[in-house]
């Protein structure tokens, strides 16, 4: 392994390093508003990169490959994410207090509803109490600027797509410049950044894409099952249940089964309260999801998409803690921080302690042959 120069910098070099540090701080401060969109752009880059590279290997110029990938893959993918968000919010807005009460009474008999404002008077009092909250007033003030916010975020999305385009088109030039100027591939820095790149590809193209695919497929299956459901036995809020199914994929061992059994329990109680013969529908739901759908996920979807570089527990905490800590873009920034940290502990930290870095087989890791670290649900 090669290492960078370790001689002490002279006074002129120290001055340039101080200038570089100040310049970096200015850039970070100025671009702080675009942090979320930048991380989203990095995610889209790792989604688009495998397709663009395949096109380039077939002789397609990098610029054309980038345009085709963004047009055929990235833009429809973003549209699909937007459709999922719109449908989910639409279903969430249609949830009534009576629906929540029925669901809770079905799943948790004997629950005390006195704390829930089920009458118009109590609901009005609760709303007025919320409106007196300064944070709620601030939120309502922001709602009035919805049009301006929508225009701003559309512009940010446009900048993100341009960012992804140049990353996909010029990735080889950027890598070559970095290896010539900053650190060779065989240096510790080059090895660390290569490990981070493999980790981000594993997480973003693997786990995140797996979650989205499961959300889409499960939503389709839930709506198809509702077509044959007995009256009053339809799966409620199918898109919200589908999102819960996809997110539950990162929970080890039990995973999606938690969502399945919650739906089955709800449908079974409804069937027993109306007509026990209707129990065939929750049994059909369980058979389709646990036997057919989960086998498809384990046999085809997960091996094709899921990266296997990291323990499932790390992935789970990265996705679950990301949004509460960072906001909406935490679902992308959380895994990013996890990859950067874990690869530092694996690649660089042992060398700082005077120990040998643990070598990994890049081809084996990229092909997902490490069976110990795969998604287990």
N, C-alpha and C positions, 0 to 999 in steps of 0.2 A: 504494500500500500504506500502511495506517495503522500507526502504532507506538504502543506504550503510553507513558504519561507517563514522562519521563526526568528530572524534577526530583528532587532529593535528598529522602529522607524525613526528617521532623522526628523529634525525640527520642521522642515518644509512639509514632509509627509504627514506629520502630526497636525499641522495646520489645515491641510486638505481633508484629513479625516474629521476634524472638528467642523469644517464647512459642510462636508457630506452629511454629518449627523444633524446639523442645523437644517440643511435642505430637506432631509428625510422627515424631520419633525414638522416643518412647514407643510410638506405635501400630505402627511398623515392628518394634520389638523384641518387642512383645506378640503380633503377628500373624505372626511369622516362621515358626511351625510350620505355618501355613496358606498359605504362599507357593505351594507346589506346587498345592494345590487351587484357589487363587485364579486362577492362570495357566490351569489346566484349565477353570475357569469362564469365563474370557475366551474361550478357544477354543470352548467350547460356545455362548457368546453369538454369536460370528461364524458358527457353523454354523446357529444358529436364526434369526438376524436376517433373512436374505433371505426366509425363509418367512413369518415374522411380519409383515414389512412388506407382503408381497403380500396377506395376509389383511386387514390394516388398510386397504389401498388398495381392497379390495372392500367396505368398510364394517363390518368386524368390529371391535368395541371393543378397545383395546390389551390390557386384562386378559384377555379371552377369547382373543385371538390368542396371547398368551403361554402360557396354559394349554394350548391346542390344540397349539401348537408343541412344548412340553415333553413332552406326552403322546404325540403321534403321531410326532415326529421325534427329540427328544433322548433320551428314555428307551429306545426301541428301539435307538438308536445306541449308548448306553452298554452295554446288554445285549449287543449284538453285539461290542463291544470286549471285554467280560468273557468271552464265549464263545470269542473268538479266543485270549485269554490262557490260559484254562483248557485248551483243546484243545492249544495249543502247549506248555504245561508238561506236560500229560499225555503228549504224544508225546516230549518231551525226557526224561521220566522212564523211558520204555520203551526208550530207546536202550541197548543192551548193548555191552560191550567188544568182543564178537565182531563186532557190526554195524559199529562204528567201524573195526575192523581190516579188515573186508572192504571197506568204502568206501575207506579209504586205500590198501589194496593194489590196488584196481581203478584208482583215479585216479593213484596214485603208485607204480608198480611199483619194487621194490627198497628201499622205505622201511624203516629200521631200527626194529623194534618192541621192541628190548630195553629201551628207556626206558619202555615202557607196561606197567603191572602187569596182565598177562593171566592170571596164576594166582591162586588164592585166597590163597596165602601172601603174595605180593607185594602183592596188593590190600589185605590186612589190615595189612601193614606201612605201606603208604601212608596208609591211613585213620588208624592210630594216630599217624603223624607229623603228619597234619593236625589231629588232636584235641589234640595238644600245642601247637598254634598258639593263642595267646591270642585272636586274632580269631575263630577257628573256635569256641572255647569260648563266646565272647560271642555268636556267631551261634546256637549251640544253645540258649543261655539264652533268647534272644529267641523261639525256636521254641515254647518252653513257654508263652509268653504269646500264642499265636496267637489264641485266642478273644477275649481282651481287645483285641488289635490289630484283629481283624476288626470288632468292635463299634465301635471308635473310628473306623476308616476308613469304615464305613457311615454314621456320624454326620457325618463330614466330607463325604461325598458328598451327604447330605441338605442340609447347609448350602450346598454348591456349587450344587445345583439351585435353592434359594431365591434365591441370589445371581444366578443366570442369569435367573430369573423376573423379578426386579425390574429387572435391566438391560434385558431385552427390553420390559417393560411401560412403564418410565419413561425410556427413552433420550431421547425428545424433551424431556421436562421437564428432565432433567439437562443436555442440550446447551443449552437455552434459558437455564437458570440460569448456566451457565458463560459464555455469550456476553454476558449482561447484566452479570455480576459480575466476571469475571476478564479475559477478552480477547474482543474482537469478532472475527468471522470474518475480517475484513480485516487484522487485526494479524499480526505475525510469529508470535506464539504460536498464534493461531488457525489460521494457515496451516500451521504445523508439525504441530499436533495433527490437523488434517484429513488431512495427508499420512500421518501415522502410522496413522490410522484406515483409509485406503485400503490402506496396506501390509499391515496385519494382516488385513484382509478378503481381500486377494490371497493371502496366505500360508496363513492358517488355513482359510478356506473353499475356497481353490484347491488348493494343493499338498498339504496334509495330508489333505483329503478325497479327493483323487485317489489318494493312497497307500493309504488304507483301502479304497476301492472296488476298486483293483487287487488287493489282498490277498484280498478276499472272492471276486471273480470268478475269480482264478487258482486259489484253493483248490477252488472248485466244478469248474473244468475239470480240474484234476489228479485229483480223485476220479472224475470221469466217465471220464477216460482209463484209470484203473486198472481200470475195469469191463471193458475190452476188452483189457487187457494180457495177454500170455502168462504162463503160470505162472513165478514167480520173476523177472518183469520189471516188477513194479509200481514206480511212482515212490515212493521212500521218504519217510516223514515229510512228507506233503503239506502240512500246515499250516505247518511250519517252512520248507519250500521256498516256499510262498506268501508268507510274511512277508518272506523274502529277496527275492522278486520285487518286492513293493511297495516295499521300501526301496531296491532297486536302481534304481527309477525316477528318483531324484534324481541319479544318476550320469550326467553328460553323455555323449552320443554312444552309448556301448556299453550302459549301463543294464541293462535286463532281459536282454539277450542274454548277459550273463555267466552268469546263472543258467541260462538255457536250454541253453547249450552245455555247462555243467558236468553237467546232468542227461543230456543227449544222450550225452556222453562216457561217463558211468557206465553207461547202458543199452546203449550200443554195445559196450563191453568185455564186459559180462555176456553179451550176445548172441553175440559172437564166441567166448567161452569155452564156451558151451553149444550153440547152434544158430544159425549165421549167417543162416538164413532169418528169424529173429526180428528182424533189423535193420529190418524194416518198422515196428516200434513206435517206436523212437527217431526214425525219419524222419517218422512220423505226428505225434509229439509236436512236432518242430521245425516242421512245416508248420502245425499248428494254432496254435502260440504265436507264431511269427515272422510268419506271413502273415495268419492270420485275427485272432487276439487283438490283436496289436500294431496292426493297421490299425483295429480297433474303438477301441482306446485313442487313437490319433492323430486319428481322424476324429470321434469322438463324445464320449468321456469327457474327454479333455484339453481340447478347446475349451470344453466345457460347464462345467468345474470349475476348471481351472488359471488362477491369476492370472499376469500377465505383466509385473509392474512391476519385478522384480529379475532380475539375471543368474543363470543356473542355478548357477554356481559358488558364489555367496553362499548360495543356498538349500541346496546340498549341504553346505557346511561348517557351516551353522547346525544342520542336522539331525544331522550326524555328530558334532559336538563338543558339542552340547547335553547328551545323557545322560551322557557321561563327566564333564563339568564340574559339572553341577547335580544329577544323579540321575535318577530315573524321569521327573520332570516336565520334564527338559531337552529332551525332544522338542517341548514347547510353549514353554518359556522361551527356548531357544536361538534359534528364529525370532523371538520377541518382541524379544529384545535386538538381533538383527540389524536388524530393521525400525526400531526406535527410533534406533539408531546411524546407519544409512545415510540415513534421512530427515533426521536432524540435519545430516549432511555435505552433503546435497543442498539443503536448504531454508534452514537457519540459518547454517551455517558460511561460505558465500560472502559473506553480508551482514556478518559479523564482520570479514571481510578487506576490506570496502569494495567488493565486487563485487556485481553483480546476481544475484539468485536465478534459477536456471534454471526457467522456467515449464513446466508440464506440462499437457497436455490431460486434465482429469479424466475426461471421458466416454470418451475413447479408452482411457485407462489402465484404467478400470473395465470396459470391454467387452472388454479383452484384445486390442487391435488391434496391439500392439507385437510384431511377430514376432521381434524379436531376442532377447527375454528369456524365451521360453517354455521349458517342459520339452522337451528334445530327444530323449527316448527313448520 
